[in-house]
Amino acid sequence: MFADRAKIFIKSGKGGDGHVSFRRELFVAAGGPDGGDGGRGGSIIFEVDKGLNTLVDFRHTRKYIAKDGEPGGKRKCHGKDAKDLIIKVPEGTLIKDFETGKVIADMSGNTQRELVLRGGKGGLGNMNFATATMQVPKFARPGQNGVEMFVTLELKVIADVGLVGYPNVGKSTLLSRVSNARPKIANYHFTTLNPYLGVVDLDGGGFVMADIPGLIEGASQGLGLGHDFLRHIERCKVLVHVVDIAGTEGRNPVDDIQNILRELENYDAGLLKKPALIAANKVDLMSENTEDSIRALRENFEPNIKVYPISGVSGKGIKELLYGIHALLQTVPKESIIFPKEFEVDYSSDRDLPYTISVEEGVYIVEGPRIEKMLGYTNLDSEKGFDFFQKFLKNSGILADLEEMGIREGDTVRMYGHEFDYYK
């Protein structure tokens, strides 16, 4: 089964913590601070791999977590940066935020490599906080947390022309005749379950044609494999509606086109604005009603959508069809259809500093892993250390949240065994 959609979890690495240490030398009673900085966490990077054409690998691996940066060490040793995690995807893959459905990156055109989640910055060691008035800083800065999220990957084929129509109308036969593509062809419904691409060479210039798997009524509501197929039409510049003019399946060609147009409109009304033409296929299976069917198509759809009677088997009318497609392509922009970026990853402090505030018997209890770690690094007995911790509470938004919850002067705030009286 062709895989063109996947949901995965990605997480960038945490930055390494800064180190607290002091230089120890013979005959030096109290050396200065020499705690090194932490290393940067690994980033999540998506990269186009021309050798891939499906998202099947993401069915087996659904979690992608970058490594954390190493903590700093004594003697001003800098922690090692973590390696970035590179995720290979086929060209044409859209990366979307799972929660909002907004586009993070379109891996096509000039975008062959995209940093999606930045690794956390390494924390500063205590050597960075030494001043003339505070020569023995007993605290360091923790590394910045990584960012995690679920993303949806959607593969939309990159083709100039898309062949659309019901199953078994001859799209695969047509593509195999006019291009270098070799799709599997058989006389039963849904034999094509994945889009095939082929390059069509013409004297006036070639183009890429895609066989979009057969649609059915209700495809825009997700019936059958509707959404899986319809998303591949979005990048196509020109649509070719292929119909069985001989009616070998017992369907009416005019009804077929109208039904397909309705499905396209229900999925995305913008698809109806794409230039299109009709390939009335299987004229080699001529019957008494064939000419009437061709006349009916022209009466219903021309001049907006021109009708070309063809035979994918014998080749009749193929040359005229291809040059008709080429002429339509000259009316649309040559640039590939690229989906614009809609989503920016949030690296703000509230994401990096998670915490909770609760009230028990009049005492405000503040908890969170970064707060606990900060308390462990900070010397609250030192005036400078206590001032550093107060700035941390203000910059992280904790003081503002306490005030919003109604804290008053003289109220008690408890943080992991430490109690403070609140004064504004």
Legacy VTK file of the C-alpha trace (Angstrom):
# vtk DataFile Version 3.0
C-alpha trace
ASCII
DATASET POLYDATA
POINTS 424 float
0.000 0.000 0.000
1.312 3.450 -0.971
1.982 5.574 2.121
1.531 9.314 1.624
0.500 10.445 5.116
2.014 9.886 8.559
1.843 11.289 12.078
5.100 11.361 14.036
6.439 12.754 17.317
9.552 14.939 17.178
11.589 16.451 20.003
14.753 18.537 19.968
17.475 17.924 22.524
17.853 19.782 25.813
20.852 22.023 26.287
23.472 20.824 28.751
23.497 22.459 32.178
26.169 24.950 33.142
28.633 23.694 35.755
29.475 25.069 39.194
33.083 24.570 40.232
36.121 26.516 41.490
39.747 26.374 40.505
41.877 24.378 42.906
45.629 24.917 42.707
48.511 24.220 45.039
49.233 27.176 47.314
46.047 28.928 46.086
43.581 29.012 48.951
40.553 30.074 46.944
40.698 29.916 43.171
38.097 31.637 41.019
35.033 30.037 39.399
35.824 27.758 36.476
32.501 26.014 35.738
32.064 25.523 31.992
29.023 26.025 29.778
26.707 23.239 28.675
26.552 22.043 25.069
23.703 22.765 22.668
20.964 20.157 22.296
20.430 18.448 18.954
18.035 20.059 16.477
15.432 18.276 14.338
16.161 18.807 10.646
14.121 17.510 7.696
15.954 16.841 4.449
14.769 15.836 0.976
15.989 12.462 -0.252
15.518 12.116 -4.031
15.603 8.334 -3.656
12.402 8.225 -1.591
8.903 8.319 -3.073
6.672 7.257 -0.157
6.367 7.841 3.595
6.281 4.126 4.362
9.315 4.303 6.682
7.324 6.469 9.096
4.868 3.638 9.680
7.598 1.741 11.496
9.332 4.600 13.323
7.026 7.217 14.815
9.258 8.906 17.425
12.271 11.050 16.539
14.123 12.462 19.562
17.418 14.332 19.282
20.174 13.874 21.876
20.742 16.297 24.758
23.820 18.472 24.970
26.472 17.476 27.496
26.753 19.486 30.735
29.700 21.785 31.291
32.660 20.630 33.363
35.310 21.949 35.692
38.309 23.904 34.440
36.085 25.859 32.026
35.365 22.753 29.952
32.511 23.314 27.506
29.985 20.507 27.222
29.850 18.769 23.839
27.095 19.857 21.453
24.683 17.077 20.524
24.419 15.963 16.895
21.407 17.166 14.962
18.831 14.517 14.052
18.227 14.522 10.279
14.935 13.044 9.037
14.841 12.104 5.332
11.590 12.663 3.419
10.546 12.470 -0.254
10.437 15.669 -2.280
6.965 17.175 -2.125
6.380 16.371 1.549
4.393 18.892 3.568
5.232 19.122 7.285
2.222 20.319 9.298
1.548 21.000 12.960
-0.776 18.170 14.016
-2.869 20.321 16.363
-3.631 23.187 13.969
-3.023 21.633 10.551
-0.877 24.642 9.613
2.120 24.246 7.298
5.540 24.295 8.963
7.531 23.574 5.801
6.997 22.452 2.212
9.909 20.212 1.269
10.011 21.067 -2.426
11.428 23.694 -4.771
14.305 25.530 -3.117
13.526 24.022 0.293
15.594 20.855 0.361
16.649 21.123 4.005
14.669 22.708 6.849
15.401 23.124 10.557
12.017 22.449 12.187
12.886 22.253 15.903
15.915 24.068 17.303
17.893 22.337 20.030
17.998 23.941 23.480
20.838 26.329 24.263
23.477 25.194 26.707
23.412 26.740 30.171
26.126 29.116 31.329
28.679 27.905 33.861
29.401 29.876 37.018
32.550 31.353 35.479
30.232 33.687 33.516
28.727 35.248 36.652
31.878 36.405 38.404
32.026 40.166 39.006
34.124 42.510 41.076
31.532 42.385 43.838
30.599 38.716 43.462
33.798 36.754 43.005
32.463 33.394 44.193
29.176 32.706 42.265
27.752 29.432 43.496
25.168 29.067 40.782
25.020 28.304 37.067
22.293 28.441 34.466
20.466 25.251 33.464
20.327 24.260 29.819
17.290 25.274 27.799
14.693 22.579 27.343
14.101 21.029 23.942
10.759 21.464 22.177
8.432 18.596 21.394
5.413 18.298 19.128
3.436 15.996 16.890
3.607 16.725 13.171
1.724 15.374 10.185
3.645 14.502 7.043
1.722 14.670 3.760
3.241 13.719 0.432
1.817 15.616 -2.544
3.303 14.516 -5.857
5.084 17.149 -7.922
3.736 16.994 -11.480
2.703 19.485 -14.149
-0.254 17.406 -15.309
-2.596 15.144 -13.345
-4.717 12.418 -14.939
-7.985 12.115 -13.004
-11.039 9.948 -13.456
-12.864 6.853 -12.290
-11.053 3.525 -11.898
-10.442 1.495 -15.032
-10.903 4.325 -17.556
-7.386 3.892 -18.983
-5.258 6.470 -17.148
-2.403 4.024 -16.537
-2.481 2.850 -20.161
-2.351 6.462 -21.381
0.566 7.351 -19.090
2.560 4.280 -20.119
2.072 5.129 -23.794
3.133 8.787 -23.671
5.939 8.644 -21.091
8.693 6.565 -19.549
6.441 5.438 -16.696
5.606 1.777 -16.317
2.551 1.521 -14.063
0.934 -1.825 -13.396
-2.076 -2.220 -15.684
-4.970 -4.627 -15.276
-8.676 -4.690 -16.021
-10.099 -4.328 -12.534
-10.969 -1.504 -10.168
-8.308 0.183 -8.050
-5.442 -1.647 -9.695
-3.519 1.636 -9.282
-3.105 2.402 -5.586
-0.265 4.876 -5.831
0.466 7.845 -8.113
2.847 7.126 -10.988
4.971 9.863 -12.545
6.223 9.944 -16.115
8.136 12.456 -18.231
6.492 13.341 -21.556
8.926 14.545 -24.242
7.649 16.930 -26.922
9.398 19.040 -29.534
8.106 22.192 -27.864
9.227 21.076 -24.398
8.426 18.245 -22.033
6.378 18.001 -18.856
5.780 15.662 -15.936
2.491 13.743 -15.915
1.008 11.895 -12.923
-1.523 9.087 -12.937
-3.715 9.966 -9.949
-5.431 6.787 -8.661
-9.102 6.378 -9.552
-11.646 8.467 -7.692
-15.132 7.480 -6.613
-18.218 9.388 -5.541
-17.793 10.524 -1.946
-14.009 10.778 -2.246
-14.061 14.350 -0.899
-15.666 12.996 2.289
-12.906 10.414 2.586
-14.821 7.451 1.143
-12.635 4.781 -0.374
-9.143 6.262 -0.581
-10.474 9.668 -1.565
-8.367 12.021 0.543
-5.243 9.984 -0.144
-5.756 10.544 -3.871
-7.178 14.058 -3.927
-4.235 15.653 -2.117
-1.955 14.715 -5.024
-3.984 16.887 -7.408
-3.198 20.065 -5.473
0.265 20.614 -6.985
-0.769 19.818 -10.587
-0.987 22.813 -12.936
-3.282 21.173 -15.508
-5.878 18.433 -15.002
-6.815 15.880 -17.654
-10.187 14.222 -17.067
-10.006 10.736 -18.541
-13.349 9.073 -19.310
-14.380 5.774 -20.869
-16.214 7.058 -23.935
-17.201 3.524 -24.937
-19.066 3.017 -21.665
-17.551 -0.405 -21.029
-18.282 0.016 -17.322
-21.912 0.949 -17.974
-21.443 4.585 -16.847
-22.323 7.802 -18.650
-19.186 9.860 -19.547
-20.936 13.195 -18.937
-22.083 12.046 -15.499
-18.549 10.830 -14.746
-17.025 14.265 -15.437
-19.725 16.088 -13.468
-19.271 13.735 -10.507
-15.486 14.190 -10.513
-15.852 17.978 -10.746
-18.221 17.863 -7.780
-15.726 15.844 -5.730
-12.940 18.294 -6.580
-15.116 21.259 -5.564
-16.116 19.634 -2.277
-12.478 18.894 -1.428
-11.089 22.280 -2.519
-13.060 24.686 -4.717
-9.767 26.141 -5.930
-9.121 22.957 -7.903
-11.870 23.939 -10.357
-9.827 27.013 -11.331
-7.045 24.841 -12.733
-6.914 24.612 -16.562
-8.371 21.288 -17.691
-9.284 19.217 -20.722
-11.070 15.933 -21.344
-9.484 12.803 -22.815
-12.371 10.724 -24.217
-10.574 7.387 -24.096
-11.263 3.975 -25.689
-12.466 5.192 -29.093
-10.927 1.962 -30.382
-13.928 0.220 -28.835
-16.315 2.048 -31.151
-20.008 1.452 -30.714
-23.129 3.021 -32.145
-23.365 5.422 -29.229
-19.723 6.552 -29.171
-20.190 9.531 -31.492
-23.259 10.570 -29.522
-21.243 10.415 -26.291
-18.469 12.591 -27.760
-21.067 15.095 -28.979
-22.670 15.155 -25.512
-19.328 15.841 -23.856
-18.652 18.759 -26.173
-22.130 20.213 -25.688
-21.785 20.072 -21.891
-18.160 21.164 -21.372
-16.762 23.036 -24.383
-15.463 25.670 -24.861
-14.313 25.832 -21.197
-12.964 22.272 -21.214
-11.903 21.009 -24.629
-12.624 17.378 -25.532
-10.009 15.131 -27.227
-11.168 11.679 -28.483
-8.239 9.269 -27.983
-7.243 5.653 -27.686
-4.567 4.785 -25.169
-4.236 1.368 -26.821
-3.955 2.291 -30.517
-2.508 5.778 -30.041
-5.241 7.541 -31.978
-5.569 11.229 -31.025
-2.654 11.051 -28.540
-0.493 13.595 -30.382
-3.310 16.162 -30.470
-3.988 15.593 -26.759
-0.353 16.111 -25.765
-0.002 19.351 -27.706
-3.304 20.523 -26.226
-1.862 19.890 -22.750
1.342 21.691 -23.703
-0.643 24.710 -24.897
-2.545 24.871 -21.584
0.722 24.684 -19.628
1.887 27.856 -21.373
-1.034 29.724 -19.757
0.001 28.987 -16.160
3.062 30.123 -14.152
6.157 27.980 -14.712
7.073 27.985 -11.029
6.202 24.925 -8.976
3.220 25.197 -6.656
4.663 25.737 -3.172
2.562 25.842 -0.009
3.537 28.859 2.130
4.736 28.581 5.719
1.887 29.149 8.191
3.280 27.991 11.549
6.142 29.238 13.711
7.470 27.082 16.532
7.182 28.795 19.926
10.502 29.041 21.773
9.240 31.457 24.435
10.156 31.134 28.099
6.805 29.740 29.206
7.494 26.666 27.118
11.012 26.376 28.524
9.993 26.937 32.131
6.922 24.827 32.960
5.555 25.274 36.454
2.363 24.976 38.483
0.965 27.180 41.245
-1.495 25.892 43.814
-2.863 27.267 47.092
-3.126 25.141 50.235
-4.290 26.685 53.508
-3.258 30.151 52.386
0.215 29.069 51.252
1.132 29.480 47.563
3.006 26.390 46.385
5.109 26.780 43.233
6.520 23.631 41.598
8.258 22.722 38.383
11.391 20.843 37.288
13.263 23.973 36.221
12.445 25.726 39.513
13.732 22.774 41.483
16.906 22.724 39.430
17.389 26.484 39.768
17.087 26.240 43.552
19.718 23.535 43.525
22.161 25.783 41.681
21.447 28.999 43.539
22.959 30.052 46.855
20.002 31.816 48.476
22.148 32.812 51.474
24.103 35.088 49.161
22.638 38.500 48.410
23.682 38.196 44.769
22.363 34.644 44.538
19.007 35.646 46.022
18.787 38.601 43.628
19.558 36.259 40.716
16.725 33.934 41.819
14.270 36.846 42.121
15.050 37.909 38.558
14.443 34.319 37.465
10.986 34.371 39.101
10.148 37.651 37.392
11.449 36.754 33.920
9.704 33.383 33.933
6.346 35.001 34.678
5.893 33.343 38.097
5.561 36.622 40.015
2.961 37.909 37.548
0.967 34.687 37.890
1.087 34.888 41.693
-0.260 38.428 41.582
-2.992 37.387 39.168
-4.014 34.654 41.620
-4.455 37.306 44.315
-1.319 37.020 46.448
-0.905 39.820 48.990
2.046 41.254 50.852
3.063 39.014 53.725
1.618 35.841 52.143
3.831 32.762 52.151
5.288 31.166 49.017
6.691 27.644 49.273
9.131 26.126 46.777
10.634 22.715 47.447
11.314 23.175 51.152
12.025 26.901 50.922
9.476 29.410 52.246
9.433 33.098 51.376
7.279 36.017 52.445
5.919 37.905 49.461
6.573 41.656 49.328
6.050 43.689 46.211
LINES 1 425
424 0 1 2 3 4 5 6 7 8 9 10 11 12 13 14 15 16 17 18 19 20 21 22 23 24 25 26 27 28 29 30 31 32 33 34 35 36 37 38 39 40 41 42 43 44 45 46 47 48 49 50 51 52 53 54 55 56 57 58 59 60 61 62 63 64 65 66 67 68 69 70 71 72 73 74 75 76 77 78 79 80 81 82 83 84 85 86 87 88 89 90 91 92 93 94 95 96 97 98 99 100 101 102 103 104 105 106 107 108 109 110 111 112 113 114 115 116 117 118 119 120 121 122 123 124 125 126 127 128 129 130 131 132 133 134 135 136 137 138 139 140 141 142 143 144 145 146 147 148 149 150 151 152 153 154 155 156 157 158 159 160 161 162 163 164 165 166 167 168 169 170 171 172 173 174 175 176 177 178 179 180 181 182 183 184 185 186 187 188 189 190 191 192 193 194 195 196 197 198 199 200 201 202 203 204 205 206 207 208 209 210 211 212 213 214 215 216 217 218 219 220 221 222 223 224 225 226 227 228 229 230 231 232 233 234 235 236 237 238 239 240 241 242 243 244 245 246 247 248 249 250 251 252 253 254 255 256 257 258 259 260 261 262 263 264 265 266 267 268 269 270 271 272 273 274 275 276 277 278 279 280 281 282 283 284 285 286 287 288 289 290 291 292 293 294 295 296 297 298 299 300 301 302 303 304 305 306 307 308 309 310 311 312 313 314 315 316 317 318 319 320 321 322 323 324 325 326 327 328 329 330 331 332 333 334 335 336 337 338 339 340 341 342 343 344 345 346 347 348 349 350 351 352 353 354 355 356 357 358 359 360 361 362 363 364 365 366 367 368 369 370 371 372 373 374 375 376 377 378 379 380 381 382 383 384 385 386 387 388 389 390 391 392 393 394 395 396 397 398 399 400 401 402 403 404 405 406 407 408 409 410 411 412 413 414 415 416 417 418 419 420 421 422 423
